[in-house]
Amino acid sequence: MQAVEWKTDIAQNGNIHLPIKYKTLYGHHARIIMLIDEKPQTTKQSVEHV
């Protein structure tokens, strides 16, 4: 088994782009493991008026 790693965005329609340098892999069966960056949580800071 060969491991390949790259970063990409998942399109709104769910497609994931395989970079052209991996064209030799087209048509092969693959097991995909996705590591998704969590969106940073936004916190509201209270502003104290003096």
ChimeraX attribute file (.defattr): number of C-alpha atoms within 10 A of each C-alpha:
attribute: neighborCount
match mode: 1-to-1
recipient: residues
	/A:1	5
	/A:2	4
	/A:3	7
	/A:4	7
	/A:5	5
	/A:6	6
	/A:7	9
	/A:8	10
	/A:9	10
	/A:10	10
	/A:11	9
	/A:12	7
	/A:13	6
	/A:14	8
	/A:15	9
	/A:16	11
	/A:17	11
	/A:18	13
	/A:19	10
	/A:20	9
	/A:21	7
	/A:22	9
	/A:23	9
	/A:24	8
	/A:25	11
	/A:26	10
	/A:27	7
	/A:28	6
	/A:29	7
	/A:30	11
	/A:31	6
	/A:32	8
	/A:33	6
	/A:34	5
	/A:35	7
	/A:36	7
	/A:37	6
	/A:38	6
	/A:39	6
	/A:40	6
	/A:41	6
	/A:42	6
	/A:43	6
	/A:44	6
	/A:45	6
	/A:46	6
	/A:47	6
	/A:48	5
	/A:49	4
	/A:50	3
